[in-house]
Amino acid sequence: MQYQSFKCNSQKEYLGYCEQKGFIYSVQMDVNQFAVVALFNGKITTLISYTAGKTIYGVLKGGDNVEEYGGAYCGERSLEDSDVDDGQSS
């Protein structure tokens, strides 16, 4: 990605600052295509690029309305009643 295309991109979000890499942004490159980039001294460096997709699971996952975004589940189930170790137990 060139600096001019980064500058003109209205689909970017500031994530923070890194002393080694500079200013970190999330940028939408195209439909469902994103990148995490660093801006340092007018130079853009792509740190991560990925494609996000939406898949609907219903009957296949036991009837719950569960959606998956880029590999992460976003649904109605809670981890509170599960056997998953959340790292907060003693």
RAJOHU-V878008 format. One line per field, one symbol per residue. phi: phi as a letter, one per 30 degrees, with the letter a starting at -180 (. if undefined). psi: psi as a letter, one per 20 degrees, with the letter a starting at -180 (. if undefined). burial: + if it has 16 or more other ideal C-beta (glycine too) atoms within 10 Angstrom, else -. A space follows every 10 residues. Layout:
phi=???
psi=???
burial=???
//
This chain:
phi=.cedddeddd cbbdclbbed cjdcbcbdda dicbbcbccb hiccbdcbba ccbcbccbdd cjjddccbch jcdbbcdcde cccddcicdc
psi=pqgghghioi lqpphapphh hbppqppoha pjprqpqpoo ljppppgpqr pprppppehh kjiqnpqpok ippnaiqqih jrjpojjjq.
burial=-----+---- -+-------- -+-++-+-+- ---++++++- ---+------ ---------- -----+---- ---------- ----------
//
